[in-house]
Amino acid sequence: MLSAVLILPDDQVATGNAVSEAMGWGSPAYTVPLSADGSEPATHYGLHTWGTQAFVDMLDAGVMPDGLSAGRL
């Protein structure tokens, strides 16, 4: 398994959580608030996960997980 940190801008967290739910990770998944200087409000949110090389390849290719289409987001 590969250690992975995924970070999304604040305005994309709902979509990231929908993908997380579709992948069986549960939601919310992006729960770590981040900002450039550590002050609020957070501009990005992150998560840590363990993934396979196939998972990393899926991210690199921009492929949606099985059972999830852009229309469901």
PDB file of N, H, CA, C and O in Angstrom:
ATOM      1  N   MET A   1       0.845  -1.172   0.000  1.00  0.00           N
ATOM      2  CA  MET A   1       0.000   0.000   0.000  1.00  0.00           C
ATOM      3  C   MET A   1       0.894   1.238   0.000  1.00  0.00           C
ATOM      4  O   MET A   1       1.989   1.250   0.561  1.00  0.00           O
ATOM      5  N   LEU A   2       0.382   2.269  -0.648  1.00  0.00           N
ATOM      6  H   LEU A   2      -0.508   2.260  -1.103  1.00  0.00           H
ATOM      7  CA  LEU A   2       1.093   3.532  -0.739  1.00  0.00           C
ATOM      8  C   LEU A   2       0.395   4.570   0.133  1.00  0.00           C
ATOM      9  O   LEU A   2      -0.833   4.657   0.134  1.00  0.00           O
ATOM     10  N   SER A   3       1.167   5.350   0.869  1.00  0.00           N
ATOM     11  H   SER A   3       2.164   5.279   0.868  1.00  0.00           H
ATOM     12  CA  SER A   3       0.620   6.434   1.665  1.00  0.00           C
ATOM     13  C   SER A   3       0.296   7.595   0.737  1.00  0.00           C
ATOM     14  O   SER A   3       1.123   7.990  -0.085  1.00  0.00           O
ATOM     15  N   ALA A   4      -0.913   8.143   0.870  1.00  0.00           N
ATOM     16  H   ALA A   4      -1.585   7.823   1.538  1.00  0.00           H
ATOM     17  CA  ALA A   4      -1.320   9.243   0.003  1.00  0.00           C
ATOM     18  C   ALA A   4      -1.988  10.336   0.822  1.00  0.00           C
ATOM     19  O   ALA A   4      -2.787  10.054   1.715  1.00  0.00           O
ATOM     20  N   VAL A   5      -1.660  11.577   0.514  1.00  0.00           N
ATOM     21  H   VAL A   5      -1.011  11.806  -0.212  1.00  0.00           H
ATOM     22  CA  VAL A   5      -2.322  12.742   1.077  1.00  0.00           C
ATOM     23  C   VAL A   5      -3.024  13.436  -0.077  1.00  0.00           C
ATOM     24  O   VAL A   5      -2.393  13.799  -1.069  1.00  0.00           O
ATOM     25  N   LEU A   6      -4.324  13.618   0.056  1.00  0.00           N
ATOM     26  H   LEU A   6      -4.836  13.322   0.863  1.00  0.00           H
ATOM     27  CA  LEU A   6      -5.123  14.273  -0.975  1.00  0.00           C
ATOM     28  C   LEU A   6      -5.581  15.621  -0.435  1.00  0.00           C
ATOM     29  O   LEU A   6      -6.063  15.705   0.695  1.00  0.00           O
ATOM     30  N   ILE A   7      -5.438  16.667  -1.225  1.00  0.00           N
ATOM     31  H   ILE A   7      -5.047  16.599  -2.142  1.00  0.00           H
ATOM     32  CA  ILE A   7      -5.789  18.022  -0.815  1.00  0.00           C
ATOM     33  C   ILE A   7      -6.684  18.643  -1.879  1.00  0.00           C
ATOM     34  O   ILE A   7      -6.399  18.569  -3.074  1.00  0.00           O
ATOM     35  N   LEU A   8      -7.775  19.258  -1.419  1.00  0.00           N
ATOM     36  H   LEU A   8      -8.006  19.319  -0.448  1.00  0.00           H
ATOM     37  CA  LEU A   8      -8.705  19.928  -2.321  1.00  0.00           C
ATOM     38  C   LEU A   8      -8.941  21.362  -1.856  1.00  0.00           C
ATOM     39  O   LEU A   8      -8.915  21.645  -0.658  1.00  0.00           O
ATOM     40  N   PRO A   9      -9.171  22.271  -2.816  1.00  0.00           N
ATOM     41  CA  PRO A   9      -9.612  23.614  -2.431  1.00  0.00           C
ATOM     42  C   PRO A   9     -10.966  23.524  -1.729  1.00  0.00           C
ATOM     43  O   PRO A   9     -11.742  22.605  -1.991  1.00  0.00           O
ATOM     44  N   ASP A  10     -11.245  24.460  -0.854  1.00  0.00           N
ATOM     45  H   ASP A  10     -10.615  25.206  -0.641  1.00  0.00           H
ATOM     46  CA  ASP A  10     -12.475  24.461  -0.070  1.00  0.00           C
ATOM     47  C   ASP A  10     -13.716  24.289  -0.936  1.00  0.00           C
ATOM     48  O   ASP A  10     -14.637  23.572  -0.545  1.00  0.00           O
ATOM     49  N   ASP A  11     -13.764  24.923  -2.091  1.00  0.00           N
ATOM     50  H   ASP A  11     -13.016  25.506  -2.408  1.00  0.00           H
ATOM     51  CA  ASP A  11     -14.970  24.863  -2.926  1.00  0.00           C
ATOM     52  C   ASP A  11     -15.154  23.523  -3.646  1.00  0.00           C
ATOM     53  O   ASP A  11     -16.157  23.333  -4.335  1.00  0.00           O
ATOM     54  N   GLN A  12     -14.210  22.595  -3.501  1.00  0.00           N
ATOM     55  H   GLN A  12     -13.395  22.748  -2.941  1.00  0.00           H
ATOM     56  CA  GLN A  12     -14.331  21.278  -4.131  1.00  0.00           C
ATOM     57  C   GLN A  12     -14.491  20.144  -3.114  1.00  0.00           C
ATOM     58  O   GLN A  12     -14.541  18.973  -3.492  1.00  0.00           O
ATOM     59  N   VAL A  13     -14.570  20.490  -1.832  1.00  0.00           N
ATOM     60  H   VAL A  13     -14.529  21.441  -1.525  1.00  0.00           H
ATOM     61  CA  VAL A  13     -14.655  19.469  -0.778  1.00  0.00           C
ATOM     62  C   VAL A  13     -15.928  18.628  -0.899  1.00  0.00           C
ATOM     63  O   VAL A  13     -15.876  17.417  -0.685  1.00  0.00           O
ATOM     64  N   ALA A  14     -17.061  19.235  -1.233  1.00  0.00           N
ATOM     65  H   ALA A  14     -17.102  20.219  -1.406  1.00  0.00           H
ATOM     66  CA  ALA A  14     -18.305  18.462  -1.370  1.00  0.00           C
ATOM     67  C   ALA A  14     -18.161  17.394  -2.456  1.00  0.00           C
ATOM     68  O   ALA A  14     -18.615  16.264  -2.280  1.00  0.00           O
ATOM     69  N   THR A  15     -17.539  17.748  -3.567  1.00  0.00           N
ATOM     70  H   THR A  15     -17.170  18.666  -3.710  1.00  0.00           H
ATOM     71  CA  THR A  15     -17.306  16.776  -4.637  1.00  0.00           C
ATOM     72  C   THR A  15     -16.352  15.687  -4.168  1.00  0.00           C
ATOM     73  O   THR A  15     -16.593  14.505  -4.415  1.00  0.00           O
ATOM     74  N   GLY A  16     -15.278  16.069  -3.496  1.00  0.00           N
ATOM     75  H   GLY A  16     -15.083  17.028  -3.295  1.00  0.00           H
ATOM     76  CA  GLY A  16     -14.330  15.089  -2.968  1.00  0.00           C
ATOM     77  C   GLY A  16     -14.989  14.130  -1.998  1.00  0.00           C
ATOM     78  O   GLY A  16     -14.704  12.932  -2.011  1.00  0.00           O
ATOM     79  N   ASN A  17     -15.871  14.653  -1.152  1.00  0.00           N
ATOM     80  H   ASN A  17     -16.102  15.626  -1.141  1.00  0.00           H
ATOM     81  CA  ASN A  17     -16.573  13.791  -0.209  1.00  0.00           C
ATOM     82  C   ASN A  17     -17.541  12.857  -0.924  1.00  0.00           C
ATOM     83  O   ASN A  17     -17.730  11.723  -0.486  1.00  0.00           O
ATOM     84  N   ALA A  18     -18.165  13.311  -2.028  1.00  0.00           N
ATOM     85  H   ALA A  18     -18.011  14.233  -2.384  1.00  0.00           H
ATOM     86  CA  ALA A  18     -19.044  12.437  -2.809  1.00  0.00           C
ATOM     87  C   ALA A  18     -18.244  11.292  -3.433  1.00  0.00           C
ATOM     88  O   ALA A  18     -18.701  10.149  -3.446  1.00  0.00           O
ATOM     89  N   VAL A  19     -17.064  11.596  -3.945  1.00  0.00           N
ATOM     90  H   VAL A  19     -16.694  12.525  -3.934  1.00  0.00           H
ATOM     91  CA  VAL A  19     -16.194  10.556  -4.501  1.00  0.00           C
ATOM     92  C   VAL A  19     -15.771   9.590  -3.399  1.00  0.00           C
ATOM     93  O   VAL A  19     -15.771   8.375  -3.596  1.00  0.00           O
ATOM     94  N   SER A  20     -15.414  10.130  -2.254  1.00  0.00           N
ATOM     95  H   SER A  20     -15.414  11.118  -2.095  1.00  0.00           H
ATOM     96  CA  SER A  20     -15.019   9.308  -1.116  1.00  0.00           C
ATOM     97  C   SER A  20     -16.136   8.347  -0.723  1.00  0.00           C
ATOM     98  O   SER A  20     -15.889   7.167  -0.471  1.00  0.00           O
ATOM     99  N   GLU A  21     -17.353   8.853  -0.673  1.00  0.00           N
ATOM    100  H   GLU A  21     -17.553   9.812  -0.878  1.00  0.00           H
ATOM    101  CA  GLU A  21     -18.511   8.017  -0.339  1.00  0.00           C
ATOM    102  C   GLU A  21     -18.697   6.912  -1.379  1.00  0.00           C
ATOM    103  O   GLU A  21     -18.944   5.761  -1.021  1.00  0.00           O
ATOM    104  N   ALA A  22     -18.580   7.254  -2.658  1.00  0.00           N
ATOM    105  H   ALA A  22     -18.380   8.189  -2.949  1.00  0.00           H
ATOM    106  CA  ALA A  22     -18.748   6.273  -3.733  1.00  0.00           C
ATOM    107  C   ALA A  22     -17.678   5.191  -3.683  1.00  0.00           C
ATOM    108  O   ALA A  22     -17.913   4.056  -4.099  1.00  0.00           O
ATOM    109  N   MET A  23     -16.500   5.545  -3.171  1.00  0.00           N
ATOM    110  H   MET A  23     -16.308   6.466  -2.833  1.00  0.00           H
ATOM    111  CA  MET A  23     -15.411   4.576  -3.083  1.00  0.00           C
ATOM    112  C   MET A  23     -15.486   3.735  -1.815  1.00  0.00           C
ATOM    113  O   MET A  23     -14.658   2.849  -1.602  1.00  0.00           O
ATOM    114  N   GLY A  24     -16.482   4.013  -0.971  1.00  0.00           N
ATOM    115  H   GLY A  24     -17.155   4.732  -1.143  1.00  0.00           H
ATOM    116  CA  GLY A  24     -16.655   3.236   0.244  1.00  0.00           C
ATOM    117  C   GLY A  24     -15.837   3.715   1.422  1.00  0.00           C
ATOM    118  O   GLY A  24     -15.715   3.003   2.419  1.00  0.00           O
ATOM    119  N   TRP A  25     -15.270   4.917   1.326  1.00  0.00           N
ATOM    120  H   TRP A  25     -15.370   5.495   0.516  1.00  0.00           H
ATOM    121  CA  TRP A  25     -14.465   5.456   2.423  1.00  0.00           C
ATOM    122  C   TRP A  25     -15.315   6.141   3.474  1.00  0.00           C
ATOM    123  O   TRP A  25     -14.857   6.383   4.591  1.00  0.00           O
ATOM    124  N   GLY A  26     -16.538   6.450   3.122  1.00  0.00           N
ATOM    125  H   GLY A  26     -16.910   6.253   2.215  1.00  0.00           H
ATOM    126  CA  GLY A  26     -17.382   7.221   4.020  1.00  0.00           C
ATOM    127  C   GLY A  26     -17.187   8.704   3.781  1.00  0.00           C
ATOM    128  O   GLY A  26     -16.308   9.128   3.031  1.00  0.00           O
ATOM    129  N   SER A  27     -18.022   9.471   4.431  1.00  0.00           N
ATOM    130  H   SER A  27     -18.737   9.127   5.040  1.00  0.00           H
ATOM    131  CA  SER A  27     -17.963  10.915   4.271  1.00  0.00           C
ATOM    132  C   SER A  27     -18.387  11.543   5.588  1.00  0.00           C
ATOM    133  O   SER A  27     -19.280  11.002   6.242  1.00  0.00           O
ATOM    134  N   PRO A  28     -17.817  12.618   5.999  1.00  0.00           N
ATOM    135  CA  PRO A  28     -16.809  13.377   5.266  1.00  0.00           C
ATOM    136  C   PRO A  28     -15.432  12.752   5.396  1.00  0.00           C
ATOM    137  O   PRO A  28     -15.103  12.143   6.414  1.00  0.00           O
ATOM    138  N   ALA A  29     -14.649  12.907   4.370  1.00  0.00           N
ATOM    139  H   ALA A  29     -14.916  13.402   3.542  1.00  0.00           H
ATOM    140  CA  ALA A  29     -13.285  12.383   4.366  1.00  0.00           C
ATOM    141  C   ALA A  29     -12.260  13.517   4.422  1.00  0.00           C
ATOM    142  O   ALA A  29     -11.204  13.383   5.040  1.00  0.00           O
ATOM    143  N   TYR A  30     -12.585  14.630   3.772  1.00  0.00           N
ATOM    144  H   TYR A  30     -13.443  14.739   3.270  1.00  0.00           H
ATOM    145  CA  TYR A  30     -11.668  15.777   3.751  1.00  0.00           C
ATOM    146  C   TYR A  30     -11.931  16.630   4.986  1.00  0.00           C
ATOM    147  O   TYR A  30     -12.730  17.566   4.946  1.00  0.00           O
ATOM    148  N   THR A  31     -11.251  16.298   6.089  1.00  0.00           N
ATOM    149  H   THR A  31     -10.602  15.538   6.121  1.00  0.00           H
ATOM    150  CA  THR A  31     -11.546  16.921   7.374  1.00  0.00           C
ATOM    151  C   THR A  31     -10.380  17.699   7.968  1.00  0.00           C
ATOM    152  O   THR A  31     -10.514  18.280   9.045  1.00  0.00           O
ATOM    153  N   VAL A  32      -9.239  17.723   7.287  1.00  0.00           N
ATOM    154  H   VAL A  32      -9.130  17.251   6.412  1.00  0.00           H
ATOM    155  CA  VAL A  32      -8.071  18.419   7.827  1.00  0.00           C
ATOM    156  C   VAL A  32      -8.010  19.812   7.211  1.00  0.00           C
ATOM    157  O   VAL A  32      -7.669  19.947   6.036  1.00  0.00           O
ATOM    158  N   PRO A  33      -8.341  20.872   7.998  1.00  0.00           N
ATOM    159  CA  PRO A  33      -8.318  22.223   7.458  1.00  0.00           C
ATOM    160  C   PRO A  33      -6.894  22.712   7.242  1.00  0.00           C
ATOM    161  O   PRO A  33      -6.020  22.510   8.085  1.00  0.00           O
ATOM    162  N   LEU A  34      -6.671  23.360   6.099  1.00  0.00           N
ATOM    163  H   LEU A  34      -7.381  23.524   5.414  1.00  0.00           H
ATOM    164  CA  LEU A  34      -5.339  23.848   5.741  1.00  0.00           C
ATOM    165  C   LEU A  34      -5.425  25.280   5.222  1.00  0.00           C
ATOM    166  O   LEU A  34      -6.398  25.659   4.570  1.00  0.00           O
ATOM    167  N   SER A  35      -4.401  26.065   5.518  1.00  0.00           N
ATOM    168  H   SER A  35      -3.611  25.757   6.047  1.00  0.00           H
ATOM    169  CA  SER A  35      -4.259  27.388   4.920  1.00  0.00           C
ATOM    170  C   SER A  35      -2.772  27.691   4.807  1.00  0.00           C
ATOM    171  O   SER A  35      -1.947  27.037   5.446  1.00  0.00           O
ATOM    172  N   ALA A  36      -2.439  28.670   4.003  1.00  0.00           N
ATOM    173  H   ALA A  36      -3.109  29.201   3.484  1.00  0.00           H
ATOM    174  CA  ALA A  36      -1.032  28.983   3.731  1.00  0.00           C
ATOM    175  C   ALA A  36      -0.254  29.341   4.987  1.00  0.00           C
ATOM    176  O   ALA A  36       0.924  29.003   5.110  1.00  0.00           O
ATOM    177  N   ASP A  37      -0.914  30.031   5.931  1.00  0.00           N
ATOM    178  H   ASP A  37      -1.871  30.305   5.832  1.00  0.00           H
ATOM    179  CA  ASP A  37      -0.189  30.458   7.129  1.00  0.00           C
ATOM    180  C   ASP A  37      -0.725  29.831   8.414  1.00  0.00           C
ATOM    181  O   ASP A  37      -0.312  30.211   9.510  1.00  0.00           O
ATOM    182  N   GLY A  38      -1.632  28.884   8.285  1.00  0.00           N
ATOM    183  H   GLY A  38      -1.967  28.576   7.395  1.00  0.00           H
ATOM    184  CA  GLY A  38      -2.166  28.189   9.456  1.00  0.00           C
ATOM    185  C   GLY A  38      -3.319  28.900  10.135  1.00  0.00           C
ATOM    186  O   GLY A  38      -3.871  28.390  11.110  1.00  0.00           O
ATOM    187  N   SER A  39      -3.694  30.069   9.638  1.00  0.00           N
ATOM    188  H   SER A  39      -3.246  30.484   8.845  1.00  0.00           H
ATOM    189  CA  SER A  39      -4.796  30.808  10.248  1.00  0.00           C
ATOM    190  C   SER A  39      -6.109  30.448   9.553  1.00  0.00           C
ATOM    191  O   SER A  39      -6.117  29.893   8.454  1.00  0.00           O
ATOM    192  N   GLU A  40      -7.206  30.773  10.212  1.00  0.00           N
ATOM    193  H   GLU A  40      -7.200  31.223  11.105  1.00  0.00           H
ATOM    194  CA  GLU A  40      -8.531  30.533   9.641  1.00  0.00           C
ATOM    195  C   GLU A  40      -8.927  31.718   8.783  1.00  0.00           C
ATOM    196  O   GLU A  40      -8.428  32.816   9.028  1.00  0.00           O
ATOM    197  N   PRO A  41      -9.779  31.568   7.810  1.00  0.00           N
ATOM    198  CA  PRO A  41     -10.448  30.318   7.457  1.00  0.00           C
ATOM    199  C   PRO A  41      -9.558  29.427   6.602  1.00  0.00           C
ATOM    200  O   PRO A  41      -8.628  29.897   5.948  1.00  0.00           O
ATOM    201  N   ALA A  42      -9.859  28.149   6.620  1.00  0.00           N
ATOM    202  H   ALA A  42     -10.615  27.767   7.152  1.00  0.00           H
ATOM    203  CA  ALA A  42      -9.124  27.199   5.783  1.00  0.00           C
ATOM    204  C   ALA A  42      -9.442  27.477   4.320  1.00  0.00           C
ATOM    205  O   ALA A  42     -10.575  27.806   3.968  1.00  0.00           O
ATOM    206  N   THR A  43      -8.438  27.341   3.483  1.00  0.00           N
ATOM    207  H   THR A  43      -7.518  27.074   3.769  1.00  0.00           H
ATOM    208  CA  THR A  43      -8.631  27.503   2.039  1.00  0.00           C
ATOM    209  C   THR A  43      -8.655  26.156   1.331  1.00  0.00           C
ATOM    210  O   THR A  43      -9.137  26.048   0.203  1.00  0.00           O
ATOM    211  N   HIS A  44      -8.137  25.133   1.993  1.00  0.00           N
ATOM    212  H   HIS A  44      -7.746  25.220   2.909  1.00  0.00           H
ATOM    213  CA  HIS A  44      -8.066  23.780   1.450  1.00  0.00           C
ATOM    214  C   HIS A  44      -8.358  22.795   2.575  1.00  0.00           C
ATOM    215  O   HIS A  44      -8.251  23.123   3.757  1.00  0.00           O
ATOM    216  N   TYR A  45      -8.729  21.578   2.179  1.00  0.00           N
ATOM    217  H   TYR A  45      -8.815  21.311   1.219  1.00  0.00           H
ATOM    218  CA  TYR A  45      -8.921  20.495   3.154  1.00  0.00           C
ATOM    219  C   TYR A  45      -8.202  19.258   2.645  1.00  0.00           C
ATOM    220  O   TYR A  45      -8.115  19.028   1.438  1.00  0.00           O
ATOM    221  N   GLY A  46      -7.693  18.469   3.568  1.00  0.00           N
ATOM    222  H   GLY A  46      -7.764  18.656   4.548  1.00  0.00           H
ATOM    223  CA  GLY A  46      -6.935  17.289   3.192  1.00  0.00           C
ATOM    224  C   GLY A  46      -7.428  16.037   3.873  1.00  0.00           C
ATOM    225  O   GLY A  46      -8.224  16.073   4.812  1.00  0.00           O
ATOM    226  N   LEU A  47      -6.925  14.925   3.364  1.00  0.00           N
ATOM    227  H   LEU A  47      -6.279  14.895   2.601  1.00  0.00           H
ATOM    228  CA  LEU A  47      -7.144  13.625   3.987  1.00  0.00           C
ATOM    229  C   LEU A  47      -5.908  12.772   3.749  1.00  0.00           C
ATOM    230  O   LEU A  47      -5.122  13.030   2.837  1.00  0.00           O
ATOM    231  N   HIS A  48      -5.753  11.768   4.572  1.00  0.00           N
ATOM    232  H   HIS A  48      -6.391  11.559   5.312  1.00  0.00           H
ATOM    233  CA  HIS A  48      -4.696  10.774   4.384  1.00  0.00           C
ATOM    234  C   HIS A  48      -5.367   9.435   4.140  1.00  0.00           C
ATOM    235  O   HIS A  48      -6.371   9.107   4.772  1.00  0.00           O
ATOM    236  N   THR A  49      -4.809   8.670   3.223  1.00  0.00           N
ATOM    237  H   THR A  49      -3.993   8.936   2.710  1.00  0.00           H
ATOM    238  CA  THR A  49      -5.321   7.331   2.956  1.00  0.00           C
ATOM    239  C   THR A  49      -4.178   6.424   2.532  1.00  0.00           C
ATOM    240  O   THR A  49      -3.079   6.884   2.221  1.00  0.00           O
ATOM    241  N   TRP A  50      -4.453   5.159   2.528  1.00  0.00           N
ATOM    242  H   TRP A  50      -5.346   4.786   2.781  1.00  0.00           H
ATOM    243  CA  TRP A  50      -3.535   4.163   1.982  1.00  0.00           C
ATOM    244  C   TRP A  50      -4.157   3.659   0.694  1.00  0.00           C
ATOM    245  O   TRP A  50      -5.340   3.321   0.672  1.00  0.00           O
ATOM    246  N   GLY A  51      -3.392   3.603  -0.365  1.00  0.00           N
ATOM    247  H   GLY A  51      -2.430   3.877  -0.348  1.00  0.00           H
ATOM    248  CA  GLY A  51      -3.933   3.177  -1.645  1.00  0.00           C
ATOM    249  C   GLY A  51      -2.998   2.247  -2.377  1.00  0.00           C
ATOM    250  O   GLY A  51      -1.812   2.140  -2.064  1.00  0.00           O
ATOM    251  N   THR A  52      -3.561   1.581  -3.355  1.00  0.00           N
ATOM    252  H   THR A  52      -4.524   1.668  -3.609  1.00  0.00           H
ATOM    253  CA  THR A  52      -2.783   0.697  -4.217  1.00  0.00           C
ATOM    254  C   THR A  52      -2.202   1.505  -5.380  1.00  0.00           C
ATOM    255  O   THR A  52      -2.565   2.665  -5.578  1.00  0.00           O
ATOM    256  N   GLN A  53      -1.327   0.905  -6.123  1.00  0.00           N
ATOM    257  H   GLN A  53      -1.033  -0.037  -5.962  1.00  0.00           H
ATOM    258  CA  GLN A  53      -0.798   1.565  -7.318  1.00  0.00           C
ATOM    259  C   GLN A  53      -1.932   1.840  -8.299  1.00  0.00           C
ATOM    260  O   GLN A  53      -1.917   2.857  -8.993  1.00  0.00           O
ATOM    261  N   ALA A  54      -2.916   0.945  -8.363  1.00  0.00           N
ATOM    262  H   ALA A  54      -2.928   0.119  -7.799  1.00  0.00           H
ATOM    263  CA  ALA A  54      -4.071   1.160  -9.247  1.00  0.00           C
ATOM    264  C   ALA A  54      -4.828   2.428  -8.857  1.00  0.00           C
ATOM    265  O   ALA A  54      -5.309   3.156  -9.725  1.00  0.00           O
ATOM    266  N   PHE A  55      -4.936   2.692  -7.557  1.00  0.00           N
ATOM    267  H   PHE A  55      -4.546   2.100  -6.851  1.00  0.00           H
ATOM    268  CA  PHE A  55      -5.587   3.916  -7.079  1.00  0.00           C
ATOM    269  C   PHE A  55      -4.810   5.148  -7.530  1.00  0.00           C
ATOM    270  O   PHE A  55      -5.397   6.107  -8.031  1.00  0.00           O
ATOM    271  N   VAL A  56      -3.510   5.123  -7.353  1.00  0.00           N
ATOM    272  H   VAL A  56      -3.033   4.345  -6.945  1.00  0.00           H
ATOM    273  CA  VAL A  56      -2.660   6.239  -7.785  1.00  0.00           C
ATOM    274  C   VAL A  56      -2.776   6.431  -9.294  1.00  0.00           C
ATOM    275  O   VAL A  56      -2.860   7.562  -9.772  1.00  0.00           O
ATOM    276  N   ASP A  57      -2.781   5.338 -10.042  1.00  0.00           N
ATOM    277  H   ASP A  57      -2.713   4.419  -9.654  1.00  0.00           H
ATOM    278  CA  ASP A  57      -2.928   5.424 -11.496  1.00  0.00           C
ATOM    279  C   ASP A  57      -4.274   6.045 -11.879  1.00  0.00           C
ATOM    280  O   ASP A  57      -4.353   6.824 -12.829  1.00  0.00           O
ATOM    281  N   MET A  58      -5.337   5.697 -11.134  1.00  0.00           N
ATOM    282  H   MET A  58      -5.273   5.064 -10.362  1.00  0.00           H
ATOM    283  CA  MET A  58      -6.657   6.269 -11.386  1.00  0.00           C
ATOM    284  C   MET A  58      -6.630   7.783 -11.183  1.00  0.00           C
ATOM    285  O   MET A  58      -7.179   8.531 -11.992  1.00  0.00           O
ATOM    286  N   LEU A  59      -5.996   8.228 -10.109  1.00  0.00           N
ATOM    287  H   LEU A  59      -5.551   7.621  -9.452  1.00  0.00           H
ATOM    288  CA  LEU A  59      -5.886   9.664  -9.854  1.00  0.00           C
ATOM    289  C   LEU A  59      -5.084  10.354 -10.954  1.00  0.00           C
ATOM    290  O   LEU A  59      -5.481  11.407 -11.454  1.00  0.00           O
ATOM    291  N   ASP A  60      -3.970   9.761 -11.322  1.00  0.00           N
ATOM    292  H   ASP A  60      -3.648   8.906 -10.916  1.00  0.00           H
ATOM    293  CA  ASP A  60      -3.124  10.343 -12.373  1.00  0.00           C
ATOM    294  C   ASP A  60      -3.878  10.477 -13.695  1.00  0.00           C
ATOM    295  O   ASP A  60      -3.684  11.443 -14.434  1.00  0.00           O
ATOM    296  N   ALA A  61      -4.737   9.503 -13.986  1.00  0.00           N
ATOM    297  H   ALA A  61      -4.894   8.718 -13.386  1.00  0.00           H
ATOM    298  CA  ALA A  61      -5.475   9.504 -15.248  1.00  0.00           C
ATOM    299  C   ALA A  61      -6.753  10.342 -15.178  1.00  0.00           C
ATOM    300  O   ALA A  61      -7.376  10.604 -16.207  1.00  0.00           O
ATOM    301  N   GLY A  62      -7.147  10.765 -13.971  1.00  0.00           N
ATOM    302  H   GLY A  62      -6.640  10.552 -13.135  1.00  0.00           H
ATOM    303  CA  GLY A  62      -8.377  11.528 -13.824  1.00  0.00           C
ATOM    304  C   GLY A  62      -9.620  10.701 -14.085  1.00  0.00           C
ATOM    305  O   GLY A  62     -10.623  11.217 -14.579  1.00  0.00           O
ATOM    306  N   VAL A  63      -9.558   9.408 -13.753  1.00  0.00           N
ATOM    307  H   VAL A  63      -8.744   8.989 -13.352  1.00  0.00           H
ATOM    308  CA  VAL A  63     -10.667   8.480 -14.003  1.00  0.00           C
ATOM    309  C   VAL A  63     -11.579   8.429 -12.779  1.00  0.00           C
ATOM    310  O   VAL A  63     -11.108   8.376 -11.643  1.00  0.00           O
ATOM    311  N   MET A  64     -12.896   8.444 -13.029  1.00  0.00           N
ATOM    312  H   MET A  64     -13.278   8.487 -13.952  1.00  0.00           H
ATOM    313  CA  MET A  64     -13.872   8.323 -11.940  1.00  0.00           C
ATOM    314  C   MET A  64     -13.920   6.865 -11.490  1.00  0.00           C
ATOM    315  O   MET A  64     -13.762   5.964 -12.313  1.00  0.00           O
ATOM    316  N   PRO A  65     -14.136   6.617 -10.187  1.00  0.00           N
ATOM    317  CA  PRO A  65     -14.307   5.249  -9.703  1.00  0.00           C
ATOM    318  C   PRO A  65     -15.546   4.608 -10.313  1.00  0.00           C
ATOM    319  O   PRO A  65     -16.481   5.313 -10.690  1.00  0.00           O
ATOM    320  N   ASP A  66     -15.567   3.283 -10.415  1.00  0.00           N
ATOM    321  H   ASP A  66     -14.807   2.710 -10.108  1.00  0.00           H
ATOM    322  CA  ASP A  66     -16.735   2.560 -10.907  1.00  0.00           C
ATOM    323  C   ASP A  66     -17.963   2.959 -10.094  1.00  0.00           C
ATOM    324  O   ASP A  66     -17.890   3.097  -8.873  1.00  0.00           O
ATOM    325  N   GLY A  67     -19.077   3.142 -10.771  1.00  0.00           N
ATOM    326  H   GLY A  67     -19.136   3.031 -11.763  1.00  0.00           H
ATOM    327  CA  GLY A  67     -20.325   3.471 -10.084  1.00  0.00           C
ATOM    328  C   GLY A  67     -20.507   4.955  -9.839  1.00  0.00           C
ATOM    329  O   GLY A  67     -21.528   5.362  -9.286  1.00  0.00           O
ATOM    330  N   LEU A  68     -19.554   5.767 -10.231  1.00  0.00           N
ATOM    331  H   LEU A  68     -18.724   5.436 -10.681  1.00  0.00           H
ATOM    332  CA  LEU A  68     -19.672   7.212 -10.021  1.00  0.00           C
ATOM    333  C   LEU A  68     -19.534   7.915 -11.351  1.00  0.00           C
ATOM    334  O   LEU A  68     -18.564   7.704 -12.078  1.00  0.00           O
ATOM    335  N   SER A  69     -20.489   8.737 -11.662  1.00  0.00           N
ATOM    336  H   SER A  69     -21.277   8.909 -11.070  1.00  0.00           H
ATOM    337  CA  SER A  69     -20.409   9.516 -12.895  1.00  0.00           C
ATOM    338  C   SER A  69     -20.489  10.989 -12.535  1.00  0.00           C
ATOM    339  O   SER A  69     -20.963  11.345 -11.456  1.00  0.00           O
ATOM    340  N   ALA A  70     -20.032  11.835 -13.424  1.00  0.00           N
ATOM    341  H   ALA A  70     -19.646  11.546 -14.301  1.00  0.00           H
ATOM    342  CA  ALA A  70     -20.058  13.272 -13.178  1.00  0.00           C
ATOM    343  C   ALA A  70     -21.489  13.744 -12.893  1.00  0.00           C
ATOM    344  O   ALA A  70     -21.680  14.717 -12.164  1.00  0.00           O
ATOM    345  N   GLY A  71     -22.481  13.073 -13.451  1.00  0.00           N
ATOM    346  H   GLY A  71     -22.325  12.283 -14.043  1.00  0.00           H
ATOM    347  CA  GLY A  71     -23.868  13.443 -13.221  1.00  0.00           C
ATOM    348  C   GLY A  71     -24.329  13.247 -11.793  1.00  0.00           C
ATOM    349  O   GLY A  71     -25.297  13.876 -11.367  1.00  0.00           O
ATOM    350  N   ARG A  72     -23.655  12.385 -11.043  1.00  0.00           N
ATOM    351  H   ARG A  72     -22.869  11.874 -11.389  1.00  0.00           H
ATOM    352  CA  ARG A  72     -24.033  12.133  -9.645  1.00  0.00           C
ATOM    353  C   ARG A  72     -23.426  13.146  -8.705  1.00  0.00           C
ATOM    354  O   ARG A  72     -23.781  13.175  -7.527  1.00  0.00           O
ATOM    355  N   LEU A  73     -22.518  13.982  -9.190  1.00  0.00           N
ATOM    356  H   LEU A  73     -22.230  13.959 -10.147  1.00  0.00           H
ATOM    357  CA  LEU A  73     -21.852  14.942  -8.310  1.00  0.00           C
ATOM    358  C   LEU A  73     -22.599  16.225  -8.265  1.00  0.00           C
ATOM    359  O   LEU A  73     -22.185  17.156  -7.573  1.00  0.00           O
TER     360      LEU A  73
END
